[in-house]
Amino acid sequence: MITSGIIAQPTVNSTLDAIASVLGSGSTTRVDVAAAYVTTGGVRELLLRMNGALAASWPSVRKRWLVSFDYFRSEPVALGMLKDLPKSDVRVHDGERLISQKCTPSVPFHPKAYTFRSAERHAVLAGSGNLSRSGLSRGYEAGLFLEVSNPVGVNEKGIQESVKRLQKWFDLTWNGAEPLSNQLLARYQSLYESTPQLSHPTPTDDDTFAPTGLRSLSPDDLVKLRACRRFWIEAGNITKNLGTNRPGNQLMMRRYSRVFFGVPATNVPQNSPLTRLEVSFNGVPKDDCSLTFSDNGMDKLTLPVPGAGGPTSYDGRNLLFTRIRPGIFGLELGTSSQKASWLKNSKAIGASFSMSPSGRQWGVF
């Protein structure tokens, strides 16, 4: 039996919708993905949808991810998350050569294809969208998916053969690619986070921005917020939102600081919830830290409660957030000398800012 459908973003059926439809229509024991570019926003949305569709069977599904380092468009944190999934392997097309050529390819790797298999069926999805937030759900993309399931009719043999040929292409390309070892990922991350690269990071299709209200943040600034792994800020005086005699835990940041935390720079009404994050302090995670566009025109992040998972107080402290995985961040407090080092790193890539001409300092690196 043949089942087919289209991808026509953003109006009809997104890539994520098509994937959820395929996963929900029958059993799946293997997932293979070939993706030109992989971003943290894309990985977070894809894994949420896949995990939701497959539920308890998700950890046992065999996963293979065929990716590239081309032009530094894949984010190291996103690749690391794919690598750490259960029963998951990642390989990089021409990985060693790309490292030696500072990620400029001899022949670009540009597919966007997914295959889903079990003993009863074989489905393929191919389209124009990268493994990015824009490519999976928000941008203008087009594609097609086909599913061949038992029993296969005589007139359906040709389609079945086409599905098998695409799978064969994946297998052959996979066999020629380099496994993403910890060492290879570290070498890529070192190049990705070098001062020359972070001074002018390569844009991805997730680097969209609102046409108004950017204030002091330019489109280039927003790309740096997305590309950098560390965000620091002077906390200043935190509003006593937990009571007049208790230190507060709501950190006010410049509008569109949200981009560092994985939220696109789109215009939303004040008091709009943006996302929920996991923030760990001293190894203790808090998985429901809300990020909101506040009624004062700033991005507001709720931190671990002081004295109950957080430090005794955030007032007057220097905070450093490190992106560990999409949606997961480590938090540490820094001394004045450490803040001076963070500021130096941010200035080196043109990514040091202040809340106002004489206000709190912050930056990324």
TANORCOR-V803831 format. One record per backbone hydrogen bond with DSSP energy under -1.0 kcal/mol. NH is the residue of the N-H (numbers start at 1). CO is the residue of the C=O. If there is no record, write none. Layout:
BEGIN
NH CO
NH CO
END
This chain:
BEGIN
3 147
5 145
7 143
8 13
9 141
12 8
16 136
18 14
19 15
20 16
21 17
22 18
23 19
24 20
25 22
29 117
30 117
31 62
32 115
33 64
34 113
35 66
36 111
39 131
43 39
44 40
45 41
46 42
47 43
48 44
49 45
50 46
51 47
52 48
53 49
54 50
55 51
57 54
58 55
61 58
62 29
63 87
64 31
65 89
66 33
67 91
71 103
72 69
73 70
75 38
79 75
80 76
81 77
82 78
83 79
84 80
85 82
89 63
91 65
92 178
93 67
95 92
98 94
99 95
100 96
101 97
102 99
103 98
104 101
113 34
114 125
115 32
116 123
117 30
118 121
122 148
123 116
124 146
125 114
126 144
127 112
128 142
131 37
132 130
136 132
137 133
138 133
139 134
143 7
144 126
145 5
146 124
147 3
148 122
149 1
150 120
156 153
157 154
160 156
161 157
162 158
163 159
164 160
165 161
166 162
167 163
168 164
169 165
170 166
171 167
172 168
173 169
174 170
175 171
176 172
177 174
178 92
180 90
181 179
185 181
186 182
187 183
188 184
189 185
190 186
191 187
192 188
193 189
194 191
198 194
199 195
207 204
208 206
210 265
217 214
222 218
223 219
224 220
225 221
226 222
227 223
228 224
231 321
232 363
233 319
234 361
235 317
241 239
243 240
246 243
251 301
253 299
257 254
259 256
260 257
262 259
263 258
266 264
271 293
274 291
275 291
277 289
278 327
279 286
280 329
281 284
284 281
286 279
289 277
291 275
292 300
293 272
294 298
297 294
299 253
300 292
301 251
302 290
303 249
307 311
308 305
310 305
316 236
317 314
319 233
320 332
321 231
322 330
323 229
324 328
325 328
328 325
329 278
330 322
331 280
332 320
334 318
339 335
340 336
341 337
342 338
343 339
344 340
345 341
346 342
347 343
348 344
350 347
351 346
353 362
355 360
359 356
362 353
363 232
364 351
365 230
END
